Structure formats: structure tokens, C-alpha cells
Amino acid sequence: MSMDKIVSGFFFILAMTLNFGFFIGDITVIEQHSAFELFAAIIINIIATILKLGDKTQLGAVLLATSLVADIQLIASATVWAFAEYVLGGLNVESTTAIVSLSGGALLANVVSVILFVGDTIKSKR
Amino acid sequence: MNDQIIWIVLKRLRTPFLVIIVTFSISILGLMLIPGADNSGKVYYMSFFDAFYFVSYTASTIGFGETPYTFTYPQRMWVSASIYITVIGWFYGIGTIISLIQDETLRKAINRNSFRREILGLVEPFYIILGYNSITKSIINRVNKNEFRVVVLDRSEEKIEELILENFYPNVPAFVGEASNQKMLQIAGIHQKNCFGVISLFENDAKNTEIATICRLLNKKVDVIVKASAPQHLEYFKSIGLEHVQNPFEIISKRMYYSITAPHIWLLEMWIYGHALNLRNRDLLPHGKYIICGYGRMGIAIEEGLKKAGIDYIFFDINSEEYKQRKDTTIFGDEEDVTKLLELGIMDSECIIAATKDDLLNLTILNKAKVLNPDIYTIARENSLDGINIFQAAKIDRIYILEQILADTTYNYLAQPLTEIFIQEIRKKDEEWAVVIVNMLHTITGANPDYFELQITQENAYALSLELSKETKVTLSNLRRSREDRNKLLHIVYLLLKRGEEIYLMPESHMEIQLEDQLLIVCDDEGRNDFEYIINNIHELNYVLTSKEKSYNFFQKKD
């Protein structure tokens, strides 16, 4: 058991769960999706990405890639939100759907990342 | 290799990124949770965007002021705390990036990468030169201009910097690396198709052996040019199939021999290496008794040459290192030395050769000899090119500069392979033949002719190759006509023709030229220009061959 594994595992899974927490709910109703949860998901996702930096293995590279996908999707989701709110003058159903579905895409990437991580853990003999 | 840089950067930036993200998110979250007031005093909570905007410009110390409304005191308290954490985090991140840029490991990795890319981008044929010194520098200077590109590896960083300051054009990619390091050789492009060879001219035979073996194992097709002087190394090189082994001592031995027995053959050889094409008095070696100072590799080589030529000689066994230790000086010529010279018979000898490893010792030996016997012919061995001026000033009759010989022969091998064949061929001839040839060159091409090599290909001889592919018969003498007046002769002489493996020394003028023939041609100042004009320009060639000046009409169908 190494501290490194605990920390990185914690952040990978937290990134996925927070993402899931934000995603769950009616896709057209913004009140069912907390802005704070999106914020937390973005921060944790970025931290998870940084933790994946510098791993030279093949698996490390794939993990990093999935994490980057999740980051981009979540940041895009937040950007759409800010743009709709301040530039378009308020959220409508269309923008709400975009925000939530973007985070749904990020969730998929996060799930893949966690599956890879768990698979690697199972494979290792220690 | 490319990945390595990214990994170095990413690993180093992990902590600063984490610090920035954590500090930013804490301050953003705080700003959002603390209630503020808008202009009318109503409670206002900052949105994510407001907070992110504010923290971004505060942390990077840009500081646009309090937006969207003036802050309340609780907000200001939080901001003053968050300024400290975010700004410190920001500076820490920036500082790490800057120190990363200056990092030695990273810089090396980047340099190596650009070196590798540069070599991958080479399209011309190139040679890898191991070790940068005065020999290889003079090879680079001559080769780099037209024939080949060059890549240099040297162990010492100073040498590489020296090379970079030299500003060769086209650029010579160079990198710090141990010559016997396989990885460096691979980066230097030994596997590339256009890598023609590796040149290793280190002083140390064992090192050359090691390098040659590694190169052979890495790429069988690559040509390895090495220097070797000891017989066991020479044999080893032959056994691993190296065609070209540079042995400066063997060259000196042969030159001594021909210089004594057949001065005109010697002259032709030296002319190839840049000597003027006439024998001066001081070029003629005496036939009397020789004194050889120093019984090392050079001494043995000279002995071999003299023995073959049937010259009487005597050795003065002087070892430069031992001499230095014993007398604590490299200035030759105290009483003991003078007696020794007299004992050896300096007064009735005709030639003295100073062949020790020490340049200064060689100089002083010859000086002393000249004082004792002013008529004596002096020959010096000069080990490095650096001291060349002193030797010239000392009025020594003949100087053998090992480095120069190595550079010259290597250059000829690379760029003018026919000259080497020419030298081998003329050595089979006798003095009378050489006298005739030298006289002929003088009458046709003037007192100081030049020479060039040419292969009949479409690229080098467009018109001629076109004509030959139509199966027109063109003889050597056909091309020896002036393009101004075809009844006059062009001032060129064909020295050698190489067709496949066959070699024709002084080819007959009625020989027909074929495609892919290689020619070694002597010319005067204008001869080369004219000749190249004729073989490349269809109109000129047509005139020279048929005396008709064809006029072309674009609307007419070509025949």
C-alpha cells in the first residue's frame, strides 16, 4: 500500500462521483444541478489530471488522455453556463441541456478512467 | 527522445500546478460564499464567473479593483488572505517554469532533440566525423562545401562550441557525445540510408578499433574510415572488411621511396595533393647517407622506404619522452648531443630526418644539424597542424605533417576517389613514363594545371548523356575540341577512366565514352568550364561533334 496510490485513487474516484452528482437530475431543469458541484467537479478533475502527469507507462498515457477529455468537457460546460447567463441574458432549456450533457460526456470519460485504474489495480499482484 | 522532454516538464510542473489549482479554488469558493452588497445595499452573492474573474487578475498581480460592486469588510478580509496564498502560489509556479527552462538536463534533452531532427532532415549524403580537431576541421572545410554534408560528435563540450563558432555553411550538426557510445551514433544517423560513412581518425589505435567494430555492428553498409598505424590493428580492420584504413606512416614510407627512386611519380602524387607541378631542387632527395632520429612508428616507416630504395642509413635512437625526463628540456643540442651527432657521422651524411613525437625536439635537432653541416638536407616530422608557421620559418627542406596527410588522404577518398586510384596506378609505372606525362601536362595544360573528376550521368552531363542514350558514338577525342573553333583543341588531358571495375590509365583518345564512366581530367583555368559547357549544352555539343550549329524552332517538331 502506498500513499501515492491512495491519493491518486481518491482523486480519480472523487472526480467521477462529483461529476455524476452534477449530472444526475432532469436535463432541462437547471435547479436540479448545483453550480457548486460543477465547480468542485472541475477542480477535482484538474487535480486528478495533474496527478496523472509524468507517468511514462502506456496505461498512464491513456489515463491522462481520458482525464484531459473530462477536463475539457467540464470546462466547456462551465463556459456555456457563464456565456448563457451573462451574454445571452439568462438560461433557457437549450443552454441547460448543453451544460448538463457536456458534463455527461465528462462523466463517461471519468468512468473509463476509473475502469482502467481499477483494472490496473486488479492486475497488479501485490 | 521527444517524449522525454515532455515527461521532464510534466513531472516538474506537477506540484506548481497543484498549488495553483488548490489556492485558486479555495479563494474562489470563499468569495462565492461570503455575502457582499450591491450599490443599493442589497445582499449580493458573487457568481462563479465573478469570483473566477476577480481571483485571476488578483493572483497574477494585475489588479483591476473590486468588481462587480465595492466589497464589504468580510469580503475584504477574505481577499487579503487569499491574495497572499494565490500570489505566492502563482509566483511559485512561474519560478518553477523559469528554472525549468534554465535546467541543464532539459536543455540537453532539447538540444539532443533538435540535433536528431536536424539529422533526420538531412537529404544529402553525409559522413559522421568523430572527434573535432584540426584534421577533421580541414576535412569539413573542404568536404562540406559541395560534395557531402557532415555530422560531428565530440566528447568535449568545448570542442563542440568551437565548431559552432566556426559557422560552417551549410550548417554542420554537432553534438557532445562519446564516439564509442552506440546511442549517440544512432542519434547521429548511422542507420540512415544517406549516411555514407563514419570517419574515425583518433590518435589512439585501440579507440579506432573499438569504434570501427561498433559501427560495423550497427550498420553493415556504412563505410568506416579509420586511422591505424600498428600492424595488428591493420590486420584486424581488414578482417572486419574495412576498405579504407588510413595509415599516415605507410604513406610517408611510400613517399620516401618514390621521392628517391622516381621523383616524377612522387611529383604527380604530390601534385594531386596540391604541390606545384614542377620539381624544384629542394624537392630532390639526396642519395647519400641518411640519419634517422627516433626509432618509433615513423622511424620504422622511413626505414622501410629507405631500405627498399637501397639507401644507406643510420638510426639515432632518441625517445622524446625519455629525453625530456633525462634532461628536463626539449631543446636539443648540448655537448653530449653534439658528440652523438658527430659520432653518427653528421659531417658526411647528406640527409637528416627528425622523426620524434615532439615537434620542438624535432626542430632543435635539425637546427643543430644545420649548424654542424650547413649542406645537409633536413626532413622534419610535424605532429600537429598548430605549429606550422614555426616549421616554415625554420627553413626545413621537407616537412611531413601527419595531420595534414590524414586530412588530405581522407578528403581525397571522400570527394575524389579517382585520385587515389590514379596514385596507385602511377606507382606501377616507371620514372620515364612519369617524365613523359609531366611534360605532356605542361605543354597542354600549362605550368600549374588543375584537375577534376566527373561521372557521365544525366545530372553532370546532360547533353552528352542524351546523345549517348541515342547510341551515338562519342570518343574521348571528339570532346577535346574547343567550342569556339572545333578545329582547335581544348586544353584538357584525360588522366584516368573508370568503367565499372575496369581502370584505364591515360585512356586512348579513340575510346568511346559510355554512360556512367568516371573520368579524371586535367585542365587549365578555362578548360573545366569549357568542357562542362560542352557536355551539358546540346547546342555546344552538337557543334563540337558535327560542326553544324543547329537552330531550333519551337514550332517545329523536334527530331
Interface residues (C-beta under 8 A of the other chain):
Chain A: A35 F36 F39 I43 I46 I47 I50 L51 L53 G54 K56 A78 W81 A82 E85 Y86
Chain B: D3 W7 L10 K11 L13 R14 F17 L18 I21 V22 S25 I28 L29 M32 S47 F48 F49
